């Protein structure tokens, strides 16, 4: 999905389609595709944050366990 001369353009299989030239069903499908793409990007971002957070908790737990072992 690109923007050609300030018009929404969909590129599929090396073909470009102007959204304004699509019929109502095609526009609805395009909107679903755009929404799903945004959701995938958001979920990917959230997953990256969760993985980083998990790593931080694992590291904190390792450090705590290591300190406890050294104290014994």
PDB file of N, CA, C and O in Angstrom, chain B, residues numbered from 101:
ATOM      1  N   UNK B 101       0.844  -1.170   0.000  1.00  0.00           N
ATOM      2  CA  UNK B 101       0.000   0.000   0.000  1.00  0.00           C
ATOM      3  C   UNK B 101       0.889   1.232   0.000  1.00  0.00           C
ATOM      4  O   UNK B 101       1.705   1.430   0.900  1.00  0.00           O
ATOM      5  N   UNK B 102       0.721   2.034  -0.999  1.00  0.00           N
ATOM      6  CA  UNK B 102       1.546   3.225  -1.151  1.00  0.00           C
ATOM      7  C   UNK B 102       0.654   4.429  -1.362  1.00  0.00           C
ATOM      8  O   UNK B 102      -0.573   4.333  -1.330  1.00  0.00           O
ATOM      9  N   UNK B 103       1.289   5.553  -1.575  1.00  0.00           N
ATOM     10  CA  UNK B 103       0.540   6.771  -1.828  1.00  0.00           C
ATOM     11  C   UNK B 103       1.126   7.406  -3.089  1.00  0.00           C
ATOM     12  O   UNK B 103       2.250   7.908  -3.067  1.00  0.00           O
ATOM     13  N   UNK B 104       0.386   7.386  -4.161  1.00  0.00           N
ATOM     14  CA  UNK B 104       0.866   7.871  -5.449  1.00  0.00           C
ATOM     15  C   UNK B 104       0.121   9.149  -5.775  1.00  0.00           C
ATOM     16  O   UNK B 104      -1.091   9.146  -5.987  1.00  0.00           O
ATOM     17  N   UNK B 105       0.882  10.263  -5.812  1.00  0.00           N
ATOM     18  CA  UNK B 105       0.278  11.570  -6.079  1.00  0.00           C
ATOM     19  C   UNK B 105      -0.869  11.851  -5.107  1.00  0.00           C
ATOM     20  O   UNK B 105      -1.926  12.337  -5.511  1.00  0.00           O
ATOM     21  N   UNK B 106      -0.657  11.545  -3.831  1.00  0.00           N
ATOM     22  CA  UNK B 106      -1.650  11.742  -2.771  1.00  0.00           C
ATOM     23  C   UNK B 106      -2.916  10.904  -2.955  1.00  0.00           C
ATOM     24  O   UNK B 106      -3.970  11.244  -2.418  1.00  0.00           O
ATOM     25  N   UNK B 107      -2.815   9.832  -3.698  1.00  0.00           N
ATOM     26  CA  UNK B 107      -3.941   8.916  -3.871  1.00  0.00           C
ATOM     27  C   UNK B 107      -3.514   7.554  -3.350  1.00  0.00           C
ATOM     28  O   UNK B 107      -2.387   7.113  -3.577  1.00  0.00           O
ATOM     29  N   UNK B 108      -4.425   6.897  -2.651  1.00  0.00           N
ATOM     30  CA  UNK B 108      -4.122   5.575  -2.106  1.00  0.00           C
ATOM     31  C   UNK B 108      -3.979   4.576  -3.250  1.00  0.00           C
ATOM     32  O   UNK B 108      -4.837   4.467  -4.125  1.00  0.00           O
ATOM     33  N   UNK B 109      -2.859   3.852  -3.208  1.00  0.00           N
ATOM     34  CA  UNK B 109      -2.559   2.865  -4.242  1.00  0.00           C
ATOM     35  C   UNK B 109      -2.263   1.533  -3.556  1.00  0.00           C
ATOM     36  O   UNK B 109      -1.543   1.484  -2.558  1.00  0.00           O
ATOM     37  N   UNK B 110      -2.815   0.474  -4.092  1.00  0.00           N
ATOM     38  CA  UNK B 110      -2.537  -0.874  -3.610  1.00  0.00           C
ATOM     39  C   UNK B 110      -1.707  -1.580  -4.668  1.00  0.00           C
ATOM     40  O   UNK B 110      -2.061  -1.598  -5.846  1.00  0.00           O
ATOM     41  N   UNK B 111      -0.585  -2.168  -4.224  1.00  0.00           N
ATOM     42  CA  UNK B 111       0.266  -2.901  -5.156  1.00  0.00           C
ATOM     43  C   UNK B 111       0.204  -4.379  -4.789  1.00  0.00           C
ATOM     44  O   UNK B 111       0.565  -4.772  -3.679  1.00  0.00           O
ATOM     45  N   UNK B 112      -0.258  -5.190  -5.735  1.00  0.00           N
ATOM     46  CA  UNK B 112      -0.338  -6.639  -5.567  1.00  0.00           C
ATOM     47  C   UNK B 112       0.249  -7.295  -6.806  1.00  0.00           C
ATOM     48  O   UNK B 112      -0.154  -7.002  -7.932  1.00  0.00           O
ATOM     49  N   UNK B 113       1.210  -8.190  -6.581  1.00  0.00           N
ATOM     50  CA  UNK B 113       1.835  -8.927  -7.692  1.00  0.00           C
ATOM     51  C   UNK B 113       2.302  -7.998  -8.810  1.00  0.00           C
ATOM     52  O   UNK B 113       2.017  -8.240  -9.983  1.00  0.00           O
ATOM     53  N   UNK B 114       3.013  -6.948  -8.449  1.00  0.00           N
ATOM     54  CA  UNK B 114       3.570  -5.969  -9.401  1.00  0.00           C
ATOM     55  C   UNK B 114       2.507  -5.193 -10.177  1.00  0.00           C
ATOM     56  O   UNK B 114       2.824  -4.545 -11.174  1.00  0.00           O
ATOM     57  N   UNK B 115       1.260  -5.252  -9.738  1.00  0.00           N
ATOM     58  CA  UNK B 115       0.191  -4.454 -10.336  1.00  0.00           C
ATOM     59  C   UNK B 115      -0.249  -3.403  -9.331  1.00  0.00           C
ATOM     60  O   UNK B 115      -0.358  -3.688  -8.139  1.00  0.00           O
ATOM     61  N   UNK B 116      -0.504  -2.178  -9.809  1.00  0.00           N
ATOM     62  CA  UNK B 116      -0.959  -1.106  -8.942  1.00  0.00           C
ATOM     63  C   UNK B 116      -2.423  -0.796  -9.228  1.00  0.00           C
ATOM     64  O   UNK B 116      -2.860  -0.747 -10.377  1.00  0.00           O
ATOM     65  N   UNK B 117      -3.172  -0.586  -8.130  1.00  0.00           N
ATOM     66  CA  UNK B 117      -4.595  -0.296  -8.242  1.00  0.00           C
ATOM     67  C   UNK B 117      -4.917   0.949  -7.424  1.00  0.00           C
ATOM     68  O   UNK B 117      -4.546   1.035  -6.253  1.00  0.00           O
ATOM     69  N   UNK B 118      -5.598   1.907  -8.027  1.00  0.00           N
ATOM     70  CA  UNK B 118      -6.055   3.077  -7.292  1.00  0.00           C
ATOM     71  C   UNK B 118      -7.284   2.696  -6.477  1.00  0.00           C
ATOM     72  O   UNK B 118      -8.250   2.148  -7.010  1.00  0.00           O
ATOM     73  N   UNK B 119      -7.240   2.985  -5.204  1.00  0.00           N
ATOM     74  CA  UNK B 119      -8.353   2.617  -4.333  1.00  0.00           C
ATOM     75  C   UNK B 119      -9.623   3.344  -4.754  1.00  0.00           C
ATOM     76  O   UNK B 119     -10.714   2.777  -4.691  1.00  0.00           O
ATOM     77  N   UNK B 120      -9.488   4.589  -5.179  1.00  0.00           N
ATOM     78  CA  UNK B 120     -10.685   5.351  -5.570  1.00  0.00           C
ATOM     79  C   UNK B 120     -11.382   4.762  -6.783  1.00  0.00           C
ATOM     80  O   UNK B 120     -12.555   5.052  -7.018  1.00  0.00           O
ATOM     81  N   UNK B 121     -10.682   3.938  -7.561  1.00  0.00           N
ATOM     82  CA  UNK B 121     -11.286   3.299  -8.736  1.00  0.00           C
ATOM     83  C   UNK B 121     -11.938   1.955  -8.406  1.00  0.00           C
ATOM     84  O   UNK B 121     -12.578   1.350  -9.266  1.00  0.00           O
ATOM     85  N   UNK B 122     -11.780   1.487  -7.172  1.00  0.00           N
ATOM     86  CA  UNK B 122     -12.332   0.187  -6.783  1.00  0.00           C
ATOM     87  C   UNK B 122     -13.828   0.302  -6.509  1.00  0.00           C
ATOM     88  O   UNK B 122     -14.339   1.368  -6.164  1.00  0.00           O
ATOM     89  N   UNK B 123     -14.521  -0.844  -6.678  1.00  0.00           N
ATOM     90  CA  UNK B 123     -15.935  -0.861  -6.314  1.00  0.00           C
ATOM     91  C   UNK B 123     -16.057  -0.986  -4.791  1.00  0.00           C
ATOM     92  O   UNK B 123     -15.045  -1.143  -4.108  1.00  0.00           O
ATOM     93  N   UNK B 124     -17.257  -0.920  -4.261  1.00  0.00           N
ATOM     94  CA  UNK B 124     -17.455  -0.914  -2.816  1.00  0.00           C
ATOM     95  C   UNK B 124     -16.928  -2.182  -2.138  1.00  0.00           C
ATOM     96  O   UNK B 124     -16.337  -2.110  -1.061  1.00  0.00           O
ATOM     97  N   UNK B 125     -17.140  -3.330  -2.761  1.00  0.00           N
ATOM     98  CA  UNK B 125     -16.631  -4.581  -2.186  1.00  0.00           C
ATOM     99  C   UNK B 125     -15.107  -4.571  -2.131  1.00  0.00           C
ATOM    100  O   UNK B 125     -14.517  -4.967  -1.126  1.00  0.00           O
ATOM    101  N   UNK B 126     -14.474  -4.122  -3.205  1.00  0.00           N
ATOM    102  CA  UNK B 126     -13.016  -4.067  -3.254  1.00  0.00           C
ATOM    103  C   UNK B 126     -12.466  -3.074  -2.227  1.00  0.00           C
ATOM    104  O   UNK B 126     -11.445  -3.334  -1.592  1.00  0.00           O
ATOM    105  N   UNK B 127     -13.149  -1.934  -2.067  1.00  0.00           N
ATOM    106  CA  UNK B 127     -12.725  -0.959  -1.060  1.00  0.00           C
ATOM    107  C   UNK B 127     -12.838  -1.544   0.343  1.00  0.00           C
ATOM    108  O   UNK B 127     -11.972  -1.307   1.186  1.00  0.00           O
ATOM    109  N   UNK B 128     -13.897  -2.304   0.596  1.00  0.00           N
ATOM    110  CA  UNK B 128     -14.055  -2.932   1.908  1.00  0.00           C
ATOM    111  C   UNK B 128     -12.929  -3.939   2.150  1.00  0.00           C
ATOM    112  O   UNK B 128     -12.358  -3.984   3.239  1.00  0.00           O
ATOM    113  N   UNK B 129     -12.615  -4.736   1.146  1.00  0.00           N
ATOM    114  CA  UNK B 129     -11.519  -5.700   1.268  1.00  0.00           C
ATOM    115  C   UNK B 129     -10.187  -4.982   1.484  1.00  0.00           C
ATOM    116  O   UNK B 129      -9.367  -5.419   2.292  1.00  0.00           O
ATOM    117  N   UNK B 130      -9.973  -3.889   0.766  1.00  0.00           N
ATOM    118  CA  UNK B 130      -8.770  -3.076   0.931  1.00  0.00           C
ATOM    119  C   UNK B 130      -8.686  -2.545   2.361  1.00  0.00           C
ATOM    120  O   UNK B 130      -7.622  -2.587   2.979  1.00  0.00           O
ATOM    121  N   UNK B 131      -9.805  -2.047   2.886  1.00  0.00           N
ATOM    122  CA  UNK B 131      -9.811  -1.521   4.252  1.00  0.00           C
ATOM    123  C   UNK B 131      -9.529  -2.614   5.275  1.00  0.00           C
ATOM    124  O   UNK B 131      -8.825  -2.373   6.255  1.00  0.00           O
ATOM    125  N   UNK B 132     -10.067  -3.810   5.061  1.00  0.00           N
ATOM    126  CA  UNK B 132      -9.760  -4.938   5.945  1.00  0.00           C
ATOM    127  C   UNK B 132      -8.269  -5.261   5.892  1.00  0.00           C
ATOM    128  O   UNK B 132      -7.638  -5.488   6.924  1.00  0.00           O
ATOM    129  N   UNK B 133      -7.720  -5.278   4.697  1.00  0.00           N
ATOM    130  CA  UNK B 133      -6.301  -5.565   4.523  1.00  0.00           C
ATOM    131  C   UNK B 133      -5.448  -4.514   5.232  1.00  0.00           C
ATOM    132  O   UNK B 133      -4.479  -4.858   5.909  1.00  0.00           O
ATOM    133  N   UNK B 134      -5.796  -3.248   5.083  1.00  0.00           N
ATOM    134  CA  UNK B 134      -5.053  -2.168   5.740  1.00  0.00           C
ATOM    135  C   UNK B 134      -5.144  -2.295   7.257  1.00  0.00           C
ATOM    136  O   UNK B 134      -4.149  -2.109   7.958  1.00  0.00           O
ATOM    137  N   UNK B 135      -6.328  -2.610   7.764  1.00  0.00           N
ATOM    138  CA  UNK B 135      -6.529  -2.754   9.205  1.00  0.00           C
ATOM    139  C   UNK B 135      -5.743  -3.942   9.751  1.00  0.00           C
ATOM    140  O   UNK B 135      -5.106  -3.837  10.799  1.00  0.00           O
ATOM    141  N   UNK B 136      -5.786  -5.061   9.051  1.00  0.00           N
ATOM    142  CA  UNK B 136      -5.047  -6.250   9.480  1.00  0.00           C
ATOM    143  C   UNK B 136      -3.547  -5.970   9.470  1.00  0.00           C
ATOM    144  O   UNK B 136      -2.829  -6.400  10.373  1.00  0.00           O
ATOM    145  N   UNK B 137      -3.077  -5.260   8.462  1.00  0.00           N
ATOM    146  CA  UNK B 137      -1.656  -4.911   8.383  1.00  0.00           C
ATOM    147  C   UNK B 137      -1.251  -4.069   9.594  1.00  0.00           C
ATOM    148  O   UNK B 137      -0.208  -4.318  10.198  1.00  0.00           O
ATOM    149  N   UNK B 138      -2.071  -3.070   9.952  1.00  0.00           N
ATOM    150  CA  UNK B 138      -1.783  -2.247  11.134  1.00  0.00           C
ATOM    151  C   UNK B 138      -1.773  -3.096  12.406  1.00  0.00           C
ATOM    152  O   UNK B 138      -0.918  -2.914  13.272  1.00  0.00           O
ATOM    153  N   UNK B 139      -2.720  -4.016  12.512  1.00  0.00           N
ATOM    154  CA  UNK B 139      -2.785  -4.879  13.693  1.00  0.00           C
ATOM    155  C   UNK B 139      -1.561  -5.780  13.794  1.00  0.00           C
ATOM    156  O   UNK B 139      -1.031  -5.986  14.886  1.00  0.00           O
ATOM    157  N   UNK B 140      -1.117  -6.307  12.686  1.00  0.00           N
ATOM    158  CA  UNK B 140       0.089  -7.152  12.681  1.00  0.00           C
ATOM    159  C   UNK B 140       1.293  -6.339  13.123  1.00  0.00           C
ATOM    160  O   UNK B 140       2.104  -6.814  13.918  1.00  0.00           O
ATOM    161  N   UNK B 141       1.419  -5.117  12.617  1.00  0.00           N
ATOM    162  CA  UNK B 141       2.531  -4.254  13.006  1.00  0.00           C
ATOM    163  C   UNK B 141       2.480  -3.935  14.500  1.00  0.00           C
ATOM    164  O   UNK B 141       3.512  -3.938  15.171  1.00  0.00           O
ATOM    165  N   UNK B 142       1.285  -3.659  15.022  1.00  0.00           N
ATOM    166  CA  UNK B 142       1.130  -3.376  16.449  1.00  0.00           C
ATOM    167  C   UNK B 142       1.472  -4.597  17.283  1.00  0.00           C
ATOM    168  O   UNK B 142       2.167  -4.489  18.293  1.00  0.00           O
ATOM    169  N   UNK B 143       0.984  -5.762  16.865  1.00  0.00           N
ATOM    170  CA  UNK B 143       1.265  -6.986  17.612  1.00  0.00           C
ATOM    171  C   UNK B 143       2.751  -7.329  17.581  1.00  0.00           C
ATOM    172  O   UNK B 143       3.304  -7.803  18.573  1.00  0.00           O
ATOM    173  N   UNK B 144       3.388  -7.093  16.456  1.00  0.00           N
ATOM    174  CA  UNK B 144       4.831  -7.337  16.360  1.00  0.00           C
ATOM    175  C   UNK B 144       5.590  -6.426  17.320  1.00  0.00           C
ATOM    176  O   UNK B 144       6.529  -6.864  17.985  1.00  0.00           O
ATOM    177  N   UNK B 145       5.186  -5.166  17.392  1.00  0.00           N
ATOM    178  CA  UNK B 145       5.795  -4.202  18.307  1.00  0.00           C
ATOM    179  C   UNK B 145       5.581  -4.652  19.750  1.00  0.00           C
ATOM    180  O   UNK B 145       6.511  -4.636  20.557  1.00  0.00           O
ATOM    181  N   UNK B 146       4.348  -5.054  20.071  1.00  0.00           N
ATOM    182  CA  UNK B 146       4.039  -5.522  21.425  1.00  0.00           C
ATOM    183  C   UNK B 146       4.827  -6.779  21.777  1.00  0.00           C
ATOM    184  O   UNK B 146       5.303  -6.919  22.904  1.00  0.00           O
ATOM    185  N   UNK B 147       4.965  -7.688  20.825  1.00  0.00           N
ATOM    186  CA  UNK B 147       5.739  -8.907  21.057  1.00  0.00           C
ATOM    187  C   UNK B 147       7.193  -8.570  21.355  1.00  0.00           C
ATOM    188  O   UNK B 147       7.798  -9.164  22.248  1.00  0.00           O
ATOM    189  N   UNK B 148       7.752  -7.629  20.619  1.00  0.00           N
ATOM    190  CA  UNK B 148       9.131  -7.208  20.852  1.00  0.00           C
ATOM    191  C   UNK B 148       9.287  -6.668  22.280  1.00  0.00           C
ATOM    192  O   UNK B 148      10.264  -6.983  22.960  1.00  0.00           O
ATOM    193  N   UNK B 149       8.327  -5.858  22.729  1.00  0.00           N
ATOM    194  CA  UNK B 149       8.371  -5.329  24.089  1.00  0.00           C
ATOM    195  C   UNK B 149       8.263  -6.448  25.115  1.00  0.00           C
ATOM    196  O   UNK B 149       8.999  -6.458  26.102  1.00  0.00           O
ATOM    197  N   UNK B 150       7.358  -7.383  24.894  1.00  0.00           N
ATOM    198  CA  UNK B 150       7.183  -8.493  25.825  1.00  0.00           C
ATOM    199  C   UNK B 150       8.428  -9.365  25.902  1.00  0.00           C
ATOM    200  O   UNK B 150       8.815  -9.799  26.987  1.00  0.00           O
ATOM    201  N   UNK B 151       9.054  -9.625  24.769  1.00  0.00           N
ATOM    202  CA  UNK B 151      10.265 -10.439  24.753  1.00  0.00           C
ATOM    203  C   UNK B 151      11.394  -9.734  25.497  1.00  0.00           C
ATOM    204  O   UNK B 151      12.155 -10.368  26.228  1.00  0.00           O
ATOM    205  N   UNK B 152      11.498  -8.425  25.309  1.00  0.00           N
ATOM    206  CA  UNK B 152      12.516  -7.658  26.010  1.00  0.00           C
ATOM    207  C   UNK B 152      12.239  -7.691  27.519  1.00  0.00           C
ATOM    208  O   UNK B 152      13.151  -7.894  28.321  1.00  0.00           O
ATOM    209  N   UNK B 153      10.984  -7.491  27.889  1.00  0.00           N
ATOM    210  CA  UNK B 153      10.600  -7.530  29.299  1.00  0.00           C
ATOM    211  C   UNK B 153      10.876  -8.888  29.924  1.00  0.00           C
ATOM    212  O   UNK B 153      11.369  -8.969  31.049  1.00  0.00           O
ATOM    213  N   UNK B 154      10.563  -9.945  29.203  1.00  0.00           N
ATOM    214  CA  UNK B 154      10.828 -11.296  29.703  1.00  0.00           C
ATOM    215  C   UNK B 154      12.319 -11.482  29.941  1.00  0.00           C
ATOM    216  O   UNK B 154      12.728 -12.033  30.963  1.00  0.00           O
ATOM    217  N   UNK B 155      13.124 -11.021  28.997  1.00  0.00           N
ATOM    218  CA  UNK B 155      14.583 -11.125  29.140  1.00  0.00           C
ATOM    219  C   UNK B 155      15.078 -10.370  30.368  1.00  0.00           C
ATOM    220  O   UNK B 155      15.961 -10.844  31.082  1.00  0.00           O
ATOM    221  N   UNK B 156      14.507  -9.197  30.610  1.00  0.00           N
ATOM    222  CA  UNK B 156      14.901  -8.407  31.778  1.00  0.00           C
ATOM    223  C   UNK B 156      14.541  -9.146  33.065  1.00  0.00           C
ATOM    224  O   UNK B 156      15.333  -9.152  34.007  1.00  0.00           O
ATOM    225  N   UNK B 157      13.367  -9.766  33.123  1.00  0.00           N
ATOM    226  CA  UNK B 157      12.977 -10.519  34.311  1.00  0.00           C
ATOM    227  C   UNK B 157      13.840 -11.760  34.496  1.00  0.00           C
ATOM    228  O   UNK B 157      14.202 -12.099  35.622  1.00  0.00           O
ATOM    229  N   UNK B 158      14.169 -12.433  33.414  1.00  0.00           N
ATOM    230  CA  UNK B 158      15.052 -13.602  33.502  1.00  0.00           C
ATOM    231  C   UNK B 158      16.405 -13.168  34.049  1.00  0.00           C
ATOM    232  O   UNK B 158      16.957 -13.822  34.935  1.00  0.00           O
ATOM    233  N   UNK B 159      16.941 -12.069  33.528  1.00  0.00           N
ATOM    234  CA  UNK B 159      18.237 -11.584  34.001  1.00  0.00           C
ATOM    235  C   UNK B 159      18.179 -11.185  35.474  1.00  0.00           C
ATOM    236  O   UNK B 159      19.112 -11.465  36.226  1.00  0.00           O
ATOM    237  N   UNK B 160      17.099 -10.538  35.889  1.00  0.00           N
ATOM    238  CA  UNK B 160      16.951 -10.145  37.291  1.00  0.00           C
ATOM    239  C   UNK B 160      16.875 -11.373  38.192  1.00  0.00           C
ATOM    240  O   UNK B 160      17.463 -11.396  39.274  1.00  0.00           O
ATOM    241  N   UNK B 161      16.144 -12.399  37.737  1.00  0.00           N
ATOM    242  CA  UNK B 161      16.040 -13.626  38.523  1.00  0.00           C
ATOM    243  C   UNK B 161      17.387 -14.323  38.619  1.00  0.00           C
ATOM    244  O   UNK B 161      17.767 -14.788  39.694  1.00  0.00           O
ATOM    245  N   UNK B 162      18.111 -14.402  37.517  1.00  0.00           N
ATOM    246  CA  UNK B 162      19.452 -15.015  37.532  1.00  0.00           C
ATOM    247  C   UNK B 162      20.361 -14.294  38.518  1.00  0.00           C
ATOM    248  O   UNK B 162      21.078 -14.923  39.296  1.00  0.00           O
ATOM    249  N   UNK B 163      20.321 -12.974  38.472  1.00  0.00           N
ATOM    250  CA  UNK B 163      21.162 -12.179  39.367  1.00  0.00           C
ATOM    251  C   UNK B 163      20.793 -12.436  40.828  1.00  0.00           C
ATOM    252  O   UNK B 163      21.671 -12.589  41.678  1.00  0.00           O
ATOM    253  N   UNK B 164      19.502 -12.483  41.113  1.00  0.00           N
ATOM    254  CA  UNK B 164      19.044 -12.737  42.470  1.00  0.00           C
ATOM    255  C   UNK B 164      19.471 -14.126  42.944  1.00  0.00           C
ATOM    256  O   UNK B 164      19.939 -14.283  44.071  1.00  0.00           O
ATOM    257  N   UNK B 165      19.311 -15.122  42.088  1.00  0.00           N
ATOM    258  CA  UNK B 165      19.708 -16.481  42.441  1.00  0.00           C
ATOM    259  C   UNK B 165      21.221 -16.587  42.627  1.00  0.00           C
ATOM    260  O   UNK B 165      21.692 -17.304  43.510  1.00  0.00           O
ATOM    261  N   UNK B 166      21.969 -15.884  41.808  1.00  0.00           N
ATOM    262  CA  UNK B 166      23.427 -15.892  41.911  1.00  0.00           C
ATOM    263  C   UNK B 166      23.872 -15.261  43.223  1.00  0.00           C
ATOM    264  O   UNK B 166      24.765 -15.789  43.886  1.00  0.00           O
ATOM    265  N   UNK B 167      23.271 -14.148  43.607  1.00  0.00           N
ATOM    266  CA  UNK B 167      23.598 -13.480  44.876  1.00  0.00           C
ATOM    267  C   UNK B 167      23.280 -14.389  46.057  1.00  0.00           C
ATOM    268  O   UNK B 167      24.053 -14.487  47.009  1.00  0.00           O
ATOM    269  N   UNK B 168      22.130 -15.051  45.978  1.00  0.00           N
ATOM    270  CA  UNK B 168      21.720 -15.951  47.045  1.00  0.00           C
ATOM    271  C   UNK B 168      22.717 -17.109  47.187  1.00  0.00           C
ATOM    272  O   UNK B 168      23.065 -17.512  48.297  1.00  0.00           O
ATOM    273  N   UNK B 169      23.165 -17.631  46.049  1.00  0.00           N
ATOM    274  CA  UNK B 169      24.115 -18.751  46.055  1.00  0.00           C
ATOM    275  C   UNK B 169      25.443 -18.304  46.641  1.00  0.00           C
ATOM    276  O   UNK B 169      26.079 -19.067  47.369  1.00  0.00           O
ATOM    277  N   UNK B 170      25.882 -17.074  46.338  1.00  0.00           N
ATOM    278  CA  UNK B 170      27.147 -16.548  46.848  1.00  0.00           C
ATOM    279  C   UNK B 170      27.076 -16.322  48.363  1.00  0.00           C
ATOM    280  O   UNK B 170      28.085 -16.463  49.054  1.00  0.00           O
ATOM    281  N   UNK B 171      25.914 -15.980  48.874  1.00  0.00           N
ATOM    282  CA  UNK B 171      25.746 -15.715  50.300  1.00  0.00           C
ATOM    283  C   UNK B 171      25.773 -16.976  51.127  1.00  0.00           C
ATOM    284  O   UNK B 171      26.012 -16.917  52.333  1.00  0.00           O
ATOM    285  N   UNK B 172      25.532 -18.121  50.505  1.00  0.00           N
ATOM    286  CA  UNK B 172      25.512 -19.394  51.247  1.00  0.00           C
ATOM    287  C   UNK B 172      26.872 -19.977  51.402  1.00  0.00           C
ATOM    288  O   UNK B 172      27.023 -21.042  52.000  1.00  0.00           O
TER     289      UNK B 172
END
